[in-house]
Amino acid sequence: MALRELADKGLITTSVIPVIEPIKNSSTLTSTLAAFRKAGLQVALILNPAVGGMSKDIELTAPLYDYLGDGLIPSLIANNEMHPFIDVLNNKGIGHECLLTILDSRDEIDAYKEIFDSNPPKFTLFPDERQIRRTVENGKVLFEDKFNKQARNADYLDKEDEFFSEDHIYFKDEGYDGFGDYSIIGNEYSEAGFAPYAVAIHIVYFKDDNKGDKILRVRRFVSDSNEDISDVAGKFYEAVSKLVIWYRSGQEKQETEGLKILVSHYDNGTYPGLPTLKKLSVMHHLELVGKFLDGRL
């Protein structure tokens, strides 16, 4: 939903290529891919998802191939089960040089080399691990979970402001073609929802270090009445009130559509709901980094 809204509003730039690991063939997925195609933007779609209802089942993922076309980068998680997916792509005339792969485990290096050693993919996303870095020769993209996830939202009260990343500053110097992360979601997958004791808003922002470089940090705004699960809307207002104080005390340069909408909920006394709250935080992250990469920040 965050991606679709950014694409519809022209707020995500060609500097940012989202990577989607679908859990089901839904109308939201369809409309998101259509929005990116209409906007002339690239998006990577994982055809062998490792989680969710379509996990590693080539029959269930077959409908995903219908989306292949302009701007969509066919993508695979490197593992021993990817051969049938490669065969389907080859039968459709899609070669290795068009693919994005994710090599996030040393245990999958042999499987990766077996397929891509002589014909590498366009991009390979991987964490900063020496063995993997030695394996990948071209199209290197540094890809790591930068979000320090806590067990409970209330735990973020003790971690109000944290370093997030400086990969955007050094990735080229270190021989990478790009960098990526899991935004403020983290790489842990869970289908379960729950009523929170605390509401936490995670906002990434740029801060100049002592060399004048723009370091990416994450600021947490957490509710105070966290003894029970009642009045989630009230908890949101406590959290967003802290955000607005921070924002209006010299952080207006971090402005994005997502952040403006959050501030408007404070001004209007409205509650967007927890899924929308997360959507707005993701929108803010992607738009802000896009501004940086395009030299507009």
Helices and strands as residue ranges (DSSP letters): H 2-8, E 19-20, H 27-39, E 43-46, H 58-61, G 62-67, E 72-77, H 83-91, G 96-98, E 100-102, G 106-108, H 109-116, E 123-126, H 130-135, E 140-143, G 153-158, E 161-165, H 167-170, E 178-180, E 200-208, E 214-222, H 232-247, G 252-254, H 257-268, H 274-293
